[in-house]
Amino acid sequence: MLKTVRGTPANPDMTGSDELSANAHELLIQGAVDYAIYMLDPTGHVLTWNPGAERIKGYTADEAIGTHFSHFYTDEDRAAGAPEKALKIAIETGRFTTEAWRRAFQFVTRPSGLIM
């Protein structure tokens, strides 16, 4: 039997079931090692970084968090304004999807799918 308790010390508005759901979501994201999953703020800076992102991109969470996501684009795509266009579409529509070459650790490029 689950008991719903209102609030937690960290978030007094969160119910026990909300907290359980948030914890399950976090476990899912952290367990996905075959996918680079990370959250951006509205300006495009990395807020979260999962183990899959570390494995695929080659950057630790400490190295990636705070970095602007345009860092993962090729020089050509950055010059063409691709990161700004992607962020604008994601903000306006709630989603952006593409497949293109992306930059990883030590400037290695590889094909990559992107969903924002």
Secondary structure, 3 states (H helix, E strand, C coil): CCCCCECCCCCCCCEHHHHHHHHHHHHHHHHCCCCCCCCECCCCEECCCCHHHHHHHCCCHHHHCCCEHHHHECHHHHHCCHHHHHHHHHHHHCCCEEEEEEECHHHCEEEEEEEC
